[in-house]
Amino acid sequence: MEDKEAIRALKARYLRACDLKQPDVVRDCFAPGQIRIAYQNFPEFNDRDAFVDVYRSMGCQPGIYDIHHATNWEIDLTGADSATGRWSLNFRTILTGPRQIVRLAVEYEDIYRRENGRWWIVETVSKVTSMLTEQVAQDGSIAMVVLAEPPAG
């Protein structure tokens, strides 16, 4: 149970750092060296620095407010120092410039490894299962822009 709790804390630290725009903390959740980050509709990354550079340029801008809420976790210990995890994510981003709110339901599949007593994310793959985009007019009224099935791929 301690290992599962440590992995849950790792995932929570990662998601909270994304919301709080803390790229150094985001980086520190991924193992040094070869990793895999494959989020649907984004380029695939094989090292944490390249991912954090894109995260910093896209997500750490004024007027972008993200909310990551992970639920329905399932963690399986696959060895003394390895584990897999599945998570459901309720993601929302508020974009003040274009006055939009985007809501996604996302499924994560992760692989974790423990090195020197610490758990790291070594692979994370996500797939969007639904999407809703809303446009907020100057008067506060909301129009649905996109109500979609998951994107292909």
N, C-alpha and C positions, 0 to 999 in steps of 0.2 A: 504493500500500500504506500510506503514512503516513496518508492520510485514513481508510482503513478501520480502521486501528489506533486512531486518535483517536476514531472512533465507537464501537468496541468498548470503549475506556476510558471513554467517556461513559456507555454503558449499564451497565458494571460499577460505576461510581461511583454511579449512580442506585440500582441494586439493593442495593449494599452500604449506602448511606445509609438505605434502607428498613429493612434488617435491624438496623442500629445505632441506629435511631430518631433520625435527624439531619434534621429537617424543613427546616432552612435549606439543607442540601446537596441534598436532594430538590428543593427549589424552584429552586436554581441550575442544575439540569440541563435545565430547560425554558426555552425562549426567552421573553424579556419580550414582552408584548403578546398578540396573539390566537394561541391554540394550541387543540389538541383532545386531550382525554384521554377515551377511551371504553372503560372496562374493563367487561366483561360483569358484570351484576348490581350495578352501581354507577351513580350518576347520571353524566351526561356533563358535563365541565367545559370551559370555553373560556378560562380564565385560570389561571395557576399558583397564585395566592394562594388562590383558592377551593378548589382541589384540596388544597393543603397544609393548609388549615384542617381539612378533613375527615380527611385522613391523620393529622394531629396528634390529633384527637379520637377517632379509631377505633383507630389503630395504635400510638400512643405512650403506651400505658397500662401500668401494672404488670400482670404476669401474661400478657402477650402477647409471644410470641417467634416471629419470622418468619424463614424461610430461603428466599431466592430464589436458585436456581441456573439460569442461562441457558446454553443449549447450542445446537448446530446453527444457528449464526448464518449468515445470508446477507446481505451488504451489497452493494448496487448503487449506484454513483455515477451519478446521473442528470443531472448538470451540474457545472459548476466548483464550485458552492457548494450542491449539493443531493444528497441520497441517500435511499434507502429501505433498510429492514432488516427481516428476519424472524428471530424467535428462538423457540425452544422453552423453556418455563420449567417447572422442577420446583419447585413452591411447597409449603411446609409451614408451618403455624402451630401453635404449641403454646399452648393456652389453659388456664392453671392454675386459674382460677376454676371453670369447668364441667368441668375435667379431660378436655379433648378434644384430639385431634390431627386436623387437617384437612390432607389432601394433595390438591393440584390439579395437573393437567397443563394448561398454558396455552400458547396460541400468540399471539405478539405480531406486529403489523405496525406499523412505525414510519416516520415521515418525519423527516429531519434537514435542517437548514440551517446553513450556515457564515456567520457575520457577524463582521466585524472579526477574522478569523483563527481564530475559535472555533466549534466545532460545538455545536449545540443540538438538543434534541428539540422538534419543532414539532407532531407528531401521534403519538399512540400509541393503538392499538386492541388489545384482547385478547379472546380467546375461550377459554372453558374447554372442554377436550376430554375430561376425566374427573375424577372426584371420589371421594374416600374419606374418611369421617369415622369416627373411633374414639373410644370412650368408655373412659376408664381408671378402673377401680373403685379403692376404697381399698386393696384387697389387691394391686393392681398388675395384675390381670387386665384384658384388653382385649376389648371387645365392638365389633363393627362396627355402626355406626349408619346410615351411608349408603354405599352402593356404587352409583354412578350413572353413567348416560350423561350427556353434556354437557347442562347446562340449556338450555331452549329460548331462542332469541334470539341 
